[in-house]
Amino acid sequence: MRAVLADLSVPRYLLSAVPATRRLGGMLSLRDDLAVPELPDAPGWMLLRPELAGICGSDVAVARAKSSTVLSAFYSARRQILGHEIVVVDDHGGDRFALDPVLSCVHRGFEPCRSCREGHPYVCERFDQPGVTGCRSPTQGFDAALGGGWGEFVVAHRSQLHPVGSTPSRRAVLAEPASIALHAALRWRRTGDRAVVIGPGTIGLLTVAALRRLHPDLDITVVGPGALRGSTGADRALDSGPHVVQALAEVHGGRVVRPRLTRTPILERGVDLVVDCVGRPGTIDLGLHLLRPNGMLVLVGGAGRQKVDWSLVWNRQLTVQGTVNSGPEPALGGRTTMAEAVQWLADPAYPVDGLVTHTFVLPEWREALDTAAAGPRAGAVKVTLRPNADLPLVAGFTAGGGRAGLA
């Protein structure tokens, strides 16, 4: 089997001495001598071929050896075939699926832990116990035992597969990040009419699309660089920085308070929700200063050790909500956000067609990683790989809303 393999046997302290620009992909190599993943000794498992696979921020972090030292416990496998945003094909029947990469107790052959019983499989308490899968990771793509999207084959359980029919490939590949964005949007029980989404990458733009579909009349501002900032339903787009406070005060009629000891002013009568899809000190700080008292900051799509002044959380009684992956939702009647996202992606009115900006074949994986890491500088939002170039991609919708053919 051919795949891009991450070999994490190189100590991270040695890689940390190398500049990130030179380190990118340093632990990765294209191999054509790998064994096809074996099916676990349990019913319901299938061998599939990836049709299209996305490159996300966590993949770039692994390639750069920049994953959080805390999160390194989640990615303990020495050999990884990355890629957890995947459209897969069953060679036997030709059926196409979006793959939910979350592995729970049920998949590992265990009795459900408390998290799984309570409908939170994405924080399964046995993520590091391989069970029948042989996988020591919360999700597929961070352990070579089941393969990954950056390889010619992947193993998945039927319960992880969501049929996508003839949904175009470049929409179907967004199912996993769209489910994360929807899961994040559902953390907020609407308490007002104004929201800010920081970070116009894939997760940020899909969060805008989710908020717009859930709350058609919500006023949404997206903050950050990128030409596609307003393409998924935002009312306005602003470049990032402290000036955002003044800009939103002018839009919404708020008042700017300028404390003596902080660079970022406070937006009095601020917004009700901030979703930070970047997770860096500057963006977290901006989000805290934009929120009205009793507002909510949702942190999604990024993680790491950050130095932030959290005093406004106490002084303005803010709620800070972390969120990860996707899962069953009471607001969806117990259905998963992945199942809901797959339905949305099959609707031509769901405005995500421009998000996949680049597609590379597997031998071009280094160029693909460089493009994904460059982000807006390369005009990139979602960068994808075709592990099996012989599998045709399904093209877009026709003008009448029907399906086009294969490309």
Buried (B, 14 or more C-beta within 10 A) or exposed (E): BBBBBBBBEEEEEEBEEEEBEEBBBBBBEBBEEBEBBEBBEEEBBBBBBBBBBBBBBBBBBBBBBBBBEEEEEBBBBEEBBBBBBBBBBBEEEEBBBBBBBBBBBBBBBBEBBEBBEEEBBBBBBBBBBBBBBBBBBBBBBBBBBBBBBBBBBBBBBEEBBBEBEBBBBBBBBBBBBBBBBBBBBBBBEEEBEBBBBBBBBBBBBBBBBBBBBBBEEBBBBBBBBBEBBBBBBBBBBBEBBBEBBBBBBEBBEBEBEEEEEBEBBBBBEBBBBBBBBBBBEBBBBBBBBBBBEEBBBBBBBBBBEBEBBEEBBEEBEBBBBEBBBBBBBEEBEEEBBBBBBBBBBBBBEBBBBBBBBBBBEBEBBBEBBBBBBEBBEBEBBBBBBBBBEEBBBBBBBEEEEEBEEEE
